[in-house]
Amino acid sequence: MRSRLRQDQQRVSPRAYEHDYARQVNLQTASEEALVANARGGNREAFAELILRHRRMLLVLCERRLRDPDLADDVTQEAVLQAFLGLDSLKRRRNSVPGS
């Protein structure tokens, strides 16, 4: 079993795990959609920018709901982790007109 695993690992080139980002973006001015697309492509800086934009709001919501700053911080951290792990399952937003 181990030898087969080693053979499989050798077949995959190191570049197989490198992602060619769909488009390089200026992180501070990029749209949410561009950041999500880049984060899904493996761009950790894009994911970090998404977190920078939304972490404070999430933390405030958790603090209001839980009324415990330490627990709110833990819950926020867990939410960020789950967001990272669930990037591939995010559905792409459709461009549709309401009511159509």
N, C-alpha and C positions, 0 to 999 in steps of 0.2 A: 504494500500500500504506500509506504513512504517513497519508494523509488518511483512509483507512478506520479506521485505528487511533485516530486522534484523534476521529473520529465515535463510535466505540464507547466511548471514554473519556468523552465528553461525555454519552452516554446514561445512564451509571451515576452515580447521585447519590452525593455523598460519604457519605451516611448508609447506603448499601448495604453498606459495609464495617464499620459499627458493629454489634456483636452485642448483642442484648438478652439479658443473662445469664438463664439459666433461673431462678436464684434467687440473690440476694445472700446471702453467708454471712459469718459471723465467721471469718476465715481461721485463727486460732489454735485454734479449737475445732471446726472443720468436719471431717467424716469424709473419708476418702480419696476416696470416691465423689463427694461433693459438690465437692471440689476438682478432681477430674478433669473432672467435668461442666462446671464453670465455666471451667477451663483450655481445654477443647475449644471452649467458646463464645467464647473470645478474651480471657478475664480473665487478664492477665499476672501479676497479684498472686497469683492462685490457683496458677499454675504455679510461681511463686517460692516459695510456701509448701511445695509438694510437694518442691521441691529442698532447701529448708532442712531438711525432715524426713528426707530420705534421702541427701543428699550425703555426709555424714560416714561412714555405713555403707559406701557404695559406695567411697569413697576408701580406707578401711581394707581392704576386700576386695581392691582393686587393689594396694595396697601389699604385702599378704601374698603375693599371687600373683606380682607382678612383681619384688618386692624392689628397687625403684628408686622413691623418692618423687617425683622429677620426672616420670618416665614415668607413674606412677600418677596424678598430678595431670592430666597431658595426657589420659590415657585416660578419667578421670572427666569431664573437660570435654567430651570427644567424646561420651560416653554421655549427658550432659545435653542436648547439642545434638540428638542422635538422638532422644531422648525427646520433645523439643519438636517436632521435625519429624514425628514419628510419632503425635502425639496423636490425629489423626483416625482412625488405624487401630486404636486400642485397642478391644478388644471390651468390651462392657458385661458386668459380672459378673452371672451369673444367681443368683437366690435359690433354691437347691435344697438339699434335704436329702440328705446323703451316703447312698448305698445305695438311693435311690428311683428 
